[in-house]
Structures are given as C-alpha cells and as structure tokens.
C-alpha cells in the first residue's frame, strides 16, 4: 500500500554527498557536462568519482536541465534502503559539489524529469508522480500531478515532450509477465491532462517487460528499456513513421542498460548500468539505425 502525505519537505544538504568526491576533481568542474570529455560511439562512465561513485548505487540517468546548468540523478549509498535525488548546479561557470536535493526517511525518490521549459521538475515518490516549480533560485514544495494520472497502482513518469504530453508507466505487480508494466500517454490540453491512452505493442509487448522509455521532444523516436524473463535489461529504439505509427525495435549496441535519457541538446544518450554507474555515449547511433522509408 502506498504511503500518503500532503506536503513533503525538501531536504537540502550543504556537504559533499557521502564524502566520496575528490575536492581536486571538483575544483576543475567547468564547462558543459561538468567539464567531462565528450564520449564518441563507445559508452563511457560519466563523471567517475563525482556522479558515478564508489560505494553508491545509481538508479537513473544523469538528467540535465534544458539550459544545461543543472543535473539531477537518483541513487543511494550502498547499504541504505531509500533512494534520494542528488544534484549539481553551475554557478559563475563552475559546478557545485554534489548535494542531496530531495529525500525523506521512509520514501524512495527517483526518475527526475524536467518539463521542456525547465520550470517544473517531476519526481516519482513511492509510486506516485509529483512535481516542484521554480521559485527564484529555489524549488517549491512538492505537489501531486493530476489525479487522472496517479492511480491505486504504481505510476512512474519517464518523459515530457515539447507539446507537454507525458509518457508514464503503470505497474501492476499481480499481473502476468508482459502485462505488469504498461506505458501510457496523457496529453495536456488547455492546461489539463487527458485520460491516459495505452501505447501500442511496440512498447507494451507481450513477450518482454518494458521498464523505462525516453521519447524525443518532437516524438520522432523512443528509446525503450526492456528485458525478457531471466535476461538482463537491454535498450531498443523505435522510430515514428510517416503514417504516425512506430517502427519495429532496433537493439542499441551498448550491452545492458537502464533508464535512457537524451541530453537537451540531443548530443548524448545517458543511461545506467547495474552495479557500475551512469554512462553516456554519442547519439550518432540514433541516426545511423534509422530505417529508410519507401
């Protein structure tokens, strides 16, 4: 059963998260993407020792704000129970130390997702979708998204596209494999979300469990995290066809991966690998795999 609460205080910490960061590494964090050397076609660990840390279990991609000046990710120190959301921010050209942005004992925080304008940050908290709004240089208290979205089951937001439609997952643990995890879209019309619509079999397949999805801002492609029974998570891509339907899936050649997310500038794919950390790779593969339509 979900835990209910009306207002959740935001916990802001001022120390380096978990004491795992090297101050010498932090002193040179300037420029885009924490000043890290951009990857090519081979995935590389993102910001080792800073974002991807020893003794820490990451549980999302690295999610950057539309202006590129903030990054959020979910995880927890190994040996602890509850996930929290961490962040870093670029101030006067230099990135701040990693800090805990959102946490509360007894609750899991995960899947940070920005609205396309960066004004809202959406969070999944123990099976419900919440959001905060910018108030100057701070965030508001959290509030629940529309009750038309949150249900009696576990609902997780994964993507918000340019037209403000949201793609989210509803998890029903008592269903059979392939039917437990179902993805929906809800459009936003005149400021209100519409009744959720189930996506087709390209993402809601019967022979695999789809766990996460990233949809391009213009909805031209979607990257799907899926796994078959007794097999590790894989990443696939499907493209929007001229008739509005989705193409078959193409497997991305990156091995295992979870929680795909593409940077706001479209240049890099971020994802998590179990027990390893957060990776990033060039998105050139997205164009290379795209099929030619007759």
C-alpha distance (Angstrom), angle and dihedral (degrees) to the residues before:
residue distance angle dihedral
X1 . . .
X2 3.78 . .
X3 3.77 121.2 .
X4 3.81 112.4 -118.8
X5 3.79 125.6 -147.0
X6 3.79 134.0 154.1
X7 3.78 104.4 -147.6
X8 3.76 126.2 19.6
X9 3.78 119.1 -161.1
X10 3.79 115.9 -129.7
X11 3.77 111.9 -125.4
X12 3.80 112.2 -144.9
X13 3.79 116.6 -172.4
X14 3.78 126.6 -165.0
X15 3.79 101.3 -159.5
X16 3.80 128.4 84.0
X17 3.78 105.7 -85.0
X18 3.83 110.5 -98.8
X19 3.80 92.0 -18.5
X20 3.81 91.7 -93.7
X21 3.79 99.6 123.8
X22 3.76 124.6 97.6
X23 3.85 109.7 -130.4
X24 3.82 89.2 -147.0
X25 3.80 89.6 57.3
X26 3.80 91.7 47.9
X27 3.79 93.5 50.9
X28 3.81 91.5 68.1
X29 3.79 98.6 45.6
X30 3.78 100.6 123.9
X31 3.77 132.6 133.8
X32 3.81 132.7 27.4
X33 3.80 119.2 -19.6
X34 3.80 94.7 11.3
X35 3.79 89.5 -56.5
X36 3.81 91.3 -72.1
X37 3.80 119.7 154.9
X38 3.82 106.8 -102.0
X39 3.81 115.3 -112.4
X40 3.79 126.2 -124.2
X41 3.78 126.9 -148.8
X42 3.80 92.5 -47.3
X43 3.84 115.9 78.3
X44 3.80 115.6 -116.0
X45 3.79 132.5 -167.6
X46 3.79 108.5 -96.5
X47 3.81 117.8 -124.6
X48 3.83 97.3 -23.2
X49 3.78 112.7 -148.9
X50 3.81 90.8 15.7
X51 3.81 108.5 55.0
X52 3.81 99.3 -0.2
X53 3.79 100.0 48.6
X54 3.77 137.7 176.0
X55 3.79 112.2 -109.0
X56 3.79 91.9 25.0
X57 3.80 131.4 101.7
X58 3.82 112.8 -144.6
X59 3.81 116.3 -153.2
X60 3.82 106.3 -177.4
X61 3.76 142.8 26.8
X62 3.79 121.0 -85.8
X63 3.82 102.5 -91.2
X64 3.80 117.5 -157.7
X65 3.79 126.8 -159.5
X66 3.84 116.9 -113.0
X67 3.82 91.2 -102.3
X68 3.82 91.3 49.2
X69 3.80 93.3 -124.3
X70 3.82 99.1 111.0
X71 3.79 135.1 44.0
X72 3.81 128.4 -166.5
X73 3.78 131.9 -173.8
X74 3.78 138.7 167.9
X75 3.79 127.9 -124.4
X76 3.77 146.1 109.7
X77 3.79 139.2 -129.1
X78 3.78 110.3 -92.5
X79 3.76 111.5 -97.2
X80 3.81 94.1 31.6
X81 3.78 125.5 103.6
X82 3.79 109.8 -140.1
X83 3.80 131.4 63.4
X84 3.78 119.8 -129.0
X85 3.79 133.7 -172.4
X86 3.79 119.4 -116.0
X87 3.77 129.9 -167.1
X88 3.77 146.5 -173.5
X89 3.80 127.7 -160.3
X90 3.78 134.5 -160.9
X91 3.80 110.7 -123.5
X92 3.80 120.1 -179.9
X93 3.78 89.0 -15.2
X94 3.83 96.4 -52.1
X95 3.80 126.8 98.9
X96 3.80 117.2 -122.2
X97 3.79 123.5 -128.5
X98 3.83 117.3 -84.3
X99 3.79 110.8 -88.4
X100 3.78 136.2 176.5
X101 3.79 108.1 -100.1
X102 3.81 102.4 176.1
X103 3.78 128.6 18.1
X104 3.76 142.8 126.1
X105 3.77 130.1 179.9
X106 3.79 110.8 -100.3
X107 3.82 96.1 22.9
X108 3.80 135.0 90.4
X109 3.81 118.9 -136.4
X110 3.80 118.6 -165.9
X111 3.84 147.9 138.6
X112 3.82 102.5 48.2
X113 3.82 109.2 -160.6
X114 3.81 127.7 179.8
X115 3.78 125.0 -142.4
X116 3.81 111.6 -120.0
X117 3.82 91.7 -101.9
X118 3.82 94.0 45.8
X119 3.81 91.3 -124.3
X120 3.80 93.7 115.2
X121 3.79 131.9 41.1
X122 3.79 115.6 -160.0
X123 3.81 122.4 -150.9
X124 3.77 135.2 -173.3
X125 3.79 111.2 -134.4
X126 3.80 118.3 -176.3
X127 3.79 96.1 -36.8
X128 3.80 100.2 -37.7
X129 3.81 131.3 93.7
X130 3.81 117.0 -121.4
X131 3.80 135.1 169.4
X132 3.78 141.9 -159.8
X133 3.81 128.0 -152.2
X134 3.77 130.3 -143.0
X135 3.77 115.7 -100.1
X136 3.78 104.4 -179.0
X137 3.80 106.2 -63.3
X138 3.82 93.1 -17.5
X139 3.78 138.2 68.1
X140 3.80 125.4 -115.3
X141 3.78 123.3 -120.7
X142 3.78 112.5 -76.9
X143 3.79 120.5 -91.2
X144 3.80 131.1 -172.9
X145 3.77 121.2 -105.7
X146 3.81 117.8 -119.6
X147 3.83 115.9 -49.5
X148 3.80 86.6 -127.0
X149 3.84 85.7 72.7
X150 3.81 105.2 37.2
X151 3.80 110.9 70.1
X152 3.79 140.0 174.5
X153 3.80 86.8 -85.4
X154 3.80 129.3 65.9
X155 3.83 111.4 -74.9
X156 3.80 122.0 -169.2
X157 3.80 125.0 -174.4
X158 3.82 114.5 -141.3
X159 3.82 110.5 165.8
X160 3.80 141.5 15.6
X161 3.80 115.1 -165.4
X162 3.81 131.3 -156.2
X163 3.80 94.7 -87.9
X164 3.84 89.8 52.3
X165 3.81 94.7 -109.3
X166 3.79 111.0 146.0
X167 3.80 128.6 -142.6
X168 3.78 114.1 -153.7
X169 3.78 141.6 165.4
X170 3.79 126.9 -125.6
X171 3.80 113.9 -158.7
X172 3.81 121.3 -156.0
X173 3.83 107.0 -176.9
X174 3.80 96.0 -166.7
X175 3.81 95.4 58.8
X176 3.81 124.3 96.5
X177 3.79 121.1 -91.1
X178 3.80 109.4 -75.2
X179 3.80 91.8 27.0
X180 3.79 100.3 61.4
X181 3.80 98.1 76.1
X182 3.82 113.9 49.3
X183 3.82 126.9 174.6
X184 3.79 124.1 -143.3
X185 3.79 139.2 -178.1
X186 3.79 124.1 -142.0
X187 3.79 118.8 -171.5
X188 3.78 124.7 -148.1
X189 3.79 113.8 -130.5
X190 3.81 123.3 173.8
X191 3.79 89.5 -12.8
X192 3.80 95.6 -52.7
X193 3.79 131.5 101.4
X194 3.79 117.5 -120.4
X195 3.78 126.0 -132.2
X196 3.82 107.4 -73.0
X197 3.81 116.4 -100.1
X198 3.80 121.6 -150.8
X199 3.81 113.2 -119.5
X200 3.78 119.1 -126.6
X201 3.80 129.8 -96.2
X202 3.81 93.5 -82.1
X203 3.79 87.0 79.7
X204 3.81 101.2 14.8
X205 3.79 98.0 53.5
X206 3.79 123.0 169.3
X207 3.81 97.2 -138.4
X208 3.82 99.3 52.4
X209 3.77 139.9 38.3
X210 3.81 112.8 -117.9
X211 3.79 110.0 -151.9
X212 3.83 106.8 173.0
X213 3.79 141.0 6.5
X214 3.79 137.9 -165.6
X215 3.80 116.3 -160.3
X216 3.81 120.5 -163.4
X217 3.82 114.3 -111.6
X218 3.82 90.2 -111.9
X219 3.84 90.5 41.7
X220 3.81 91.1 -120.0
X221 3.81 92.9 133.6
X222 3.79 142.1 3.1
X223 3.80 129.6 -148.2
X224 3.79 112.7 -147.2
X225 3.78 130.6 -160.6
X226 3.79 109.6 -150.6
X227 3.75 140.2 157.9
X228 3.75 136.6 -167.6
X229 3.77 121.7 -138.3
X230 3.81 111.9 -68.0
X231 3.81 91.5 1.7
X232 3.78 130.8 107.1
X233 3.79 124.5 -104.4
X234 3.81 116.9 -82.7
X235 3.80 133.3 -171.1
X236 3.79 122.1 -126.1
X237 3.80 134.2 178.0
X238 3.79 130.6 -144.7
X239 3.81 125.6 -173.5
X240 3.81 130.2 -143.5
X241 3.81 108.6 -114.6
X242 3.79 126.6 -144.3
X243 3.81 91.4 -100.1
X244 3.83 90.9 55.3
X245 3.80 96.1 -105.8
X246 3.79 124.6 117.3
X247 3.80 125.2 -106.0
X248 3.77 124.1 -125.1
X249 3.80 115.8 -81.0
X250 3.79 122.9 -88.9
X251 3.78 117.9 -159.0
X252 3.79 115.4 -123.6
X253 3.84 111.3 -129.3
X254 3.77 96.8 -127.3
X255 3.80 104.0 100.2
X256 3.78 117.1 -128.1
X257 3.78 120.2 1.8
X258 3.78 144.2 159.8
X259 3.83 139.0 -164.7
X260 3.83 100.8 17.7
X261 3.81 117.6 -154.2
X262 3.82 129.7 168.9
X263 3.80 120.1 -144.1
X264 3.83 117.1 -107.6
X265 3.81 91.5 -107.6
X266 3.80 89.9 53.9
X267 3.81 93.7 -124.2
X268 3.81 103.0 110.9
X269 3.77 139.2 40.0
X270 3.80 114.2 -146.1
X271 3.79 123.1 -164.5
X272 3.79 141.3 153.9
X273 3.80 128.3 -112.1
X274 3.78 117.8 -156.6
X275 3.80 113.8 -101.9
X276 3.82 91.3 -4.5
X277 3.79 110.3 72.5
X278 3.80 139.2 -120.2
X279 3.80 119.2 -29.6
X280 3.80 133.9 -166.0
X281 3.80 133.3 -163.3
X282 3.80 138.8 172.7
X283 3.81 115.2 -83.6
X284 3.82 92.2 -137.3
X285 3.81 87.1 107.3
X286 3.83 89.2 66.8
X287 3.79 91.7 65.7
X288 3.80 93.2 38.2
X289 3.82 93.7 57.0
X290 3.79 95.2 44.7
X291 3.81 109.9 116.9
X292 3.80 122.2 -129.0
X293 3.79 112.1 -114.7
X294 3.78 118.9 -141.5
